[in-house]
Amino acid sequence: IDALRHDKLNVYKTYEEKEEKLQAYTETMCQLIHIANDCFREKADCRLLYSELISQAGSESEEHRVTIAELINRSEYFDQLMTEKEEDFKKSLQDAERQANSTDNAAEELKEAERKKKMQLVGVFDHLMHSFGVWDV
């Protein structure tokens, strides 16, 4: 009977030791589960922050695209305006050259008319001098 009591105590001690180990394992597993939950929560928070940053970058990117499109439109408008102004300037320059040429032609015509008038005056003067006998020496 003493041997059975001794075996009973040994079994009871073994049971208590195993129960304590099981309790320690259970506590360790609870702590590990808690750590895993914290890790997954942080991972979810990081993914949420990541998606918010991507969304914000997308909206900022869209704003930049709109701004760039407006700048491109303005640039094209100013290029077209400059082209029109250059064409107007070229036309004005051609008109001014034509006007200068016509003015030069008119000046040449006036010079030619003045030269003819002088020749006519010289001719009349010679005729008068000959008719009065001044040139007849």
C-alpha positions as CSV (number, residue, x, y, z in Angstrom):
1,I,0.0,0.0,0.0
2,D,2.9,2.3,0.8
3,A,4.3,1.7,-2.6
4,L,0.9,2.5,-4.2
5,R,0.7,5.7,-2.2
6,H,4.2,6.5,-3.2
7,D,3.3,5.8,-6.8
8,K,0.2,7.9,-6.4
9,L,2.3,10.8,-5.1
10,N,4.7,10.4,-7.9
11,V,1.9,10.4,-10.4
12,Y,0.3,13.4,-8.7
13,K,3.6,15.3,-8.7
14,T,4.2,14.3,-12.4
15,Y,0.6,15.4,-13.1
16,E,1.2,18.8,-11.3
17,E,4.5,19.3,-13.1
18,K,2.9,18.6,-16.5
19,E,0.0,20.8,-15.5
20,E,2.4,23.6,-14.6
21,K,4.3,23.1,-17.9
22,L,1.0,23.1,-19.8
23,Q,0.0,26.3,-18.0
24,A,3.4,27.8,-18.8
25,Y,3.0,26.7,-22.5
26,T,-0.5,28.1,-22.5
27,E,0.7,31.5,-21.2
28,T,3.5,31.5,-23.7
29,M,1.1,30.7,-26.5
30,C,-1.2,33.5,-25.3
31,Q,1.7,35.9,-25.3
32,L,2.7,34.8,-28.8
33,I,-0.8,35.1,-30.0
34,H,-0.9,38.6,-28.5
35,I,2.4,39.5,-30.2
36,A,1.1,38.0,-33.5
37,N,-2.1,40.1,-33.2
38,D,-0.1,43.2,-32.6
39,C,2.1,42.4,-35.6
40,F,-0.9,41.8,-37.9
41,R,-2.6,45.1,-36.5
42,E,0.6,47.0,-37.3
43,K,0.8,45.4,-40.7
44,A,-2.8,46.3,-41.4
45,D,-2.1,49.9,-40.3
46,C,0.9,50.0,-42.6
47,R,-1.2,48.8,-45.5
48,L,-3.9,51.4,-44.7
49,L,-1.2,54.1,-44.6
50,Y,0.3,52.8,-47.8
51,S,-3.0,52.8,-49.6
52,E,-3.8,56.4,-48.3
53,L,-0.4,57.6,-49.5
54,I,-1.0,55.9,-52.9
55,S,-4.4,57.6,-53.1
56,Q,-2.9,61.0,-52.1
57,A,-0.1,60.6,-54.7
58,G,-2.7,59.7,-57.3
59,S,-4.7,62.8,-56.6
60,E,-1.6,65.0,-56.6
61,S,-0.5,63.3,-59.8
62,E,-3.9,64.1,-61.4
63,E,-3.5,67.8,-60.2
64,H,-0.1,67.9,-61.8
65,R,-1.4,66.4,-65.0
66,V,-4.1,69.0,-65.2
67,T,-1.6,71.8,-64.5
68,I,0.8,70.4,-67.1
69,A,-2.1,70.2,-69.7
70,E,-3.0,73.8,-69.0
71,L,0.6,74.9,-69.4
72,I,0.8,72.9,-72.7
73,N,-2.4,74.6,-73.9
74,R,-1.0,78.0,-73.0
75,S,2.3,77.2,-74.6
76,E,0.5,76.1,-77.8
77,Y,-1.6,79.3,-77.7
78,F,1.4,81.5,-77.3
79,D,3.3,79.6,-80.1
80,Q,0.3,80.2,-82.3
81,L,0.1,83.8,-81.3
82,M,3.8,84.3,-82.0
83,T,3.4,82.7,-85.4
84,E,0.5,85.0,-86.2
85,K,2.5,88.0,-85.0
86,E,5.5,86.9,-87.1
87,E,3.3,86.6,-90.1
88,D,1.8,90.0,-89.5
89,F,5.3,91.4,-89.0
90,K,6.4,89.8,-92.3
91,K,3.4,91.2,-94.1
92,S,4.0,94.7,-92.6
93,L,7.6,94.4,-93.6
94,Q,6.7,93.5,-97.2
95,D,4.2,96.3,-97.3
96,A,6.8,98.7,-96.0
97,E,9.3,97.5,-98.6
98,R,6.7,97.8,-101.4
99,Q,5.9,101.3,-100.1
100,A,9.6,102.2,-100.0
101,N,10.0,100.8,-103.5
102,S,7.0,102.8,-104.7
103,T,8.4,105.9,-102.9
104,D,11.8,105.3,-104.6
105,N,10.0,104.9,-107.9
106,A,8.1,108.1,-107.3
107,A,11.3,109.9,-106.3
108,E,13.0,108.6,-109.5
109,E,10.0,109.8,-111.5
110,L,10.3,113.2,-109.9
111,K,14.0,113.4,-110.5
112,E,13.4,112.4,-114.1
113,A,10.6,115.0,-114.5
114,E,12.9,117.6,-112.9
115,R,15.8,116.7,-115.2
116,K,13.4,116.9,-118.2
117,K,12.2,120.3,-117.0
118,K,15.8,121.5,-116.7
119,M,16.6,120.2,-120.1
120,Q,13.5,122.0,-121.4
121,L,14.5,125.2,-119.6
122,V,18.0,124.9,-121.0
123,G,16.5,124.3,-124.5
124,V,14.2,127.3,-124.1
125,F,17.0,129.4,-122.8
126,D,19.3,128.4,-125.7
127,H,16.5,129.1,-128.1
128,L,15.9,132.6,-126.6
129,M,19.6,133.4,-126.6
130,H,19.9,132.3,-130.2
131,S,16.9,134.3,-131.2
132,F,18.3,137.4,-129.6
133,G,21.7,136.7,-131.1
134,V,23.5,136.5,-127.8
135,W,25.0,133.1,-128.6
136,D,25.9,134.0,-132.1
137,V,29.5,135.3,-131.8
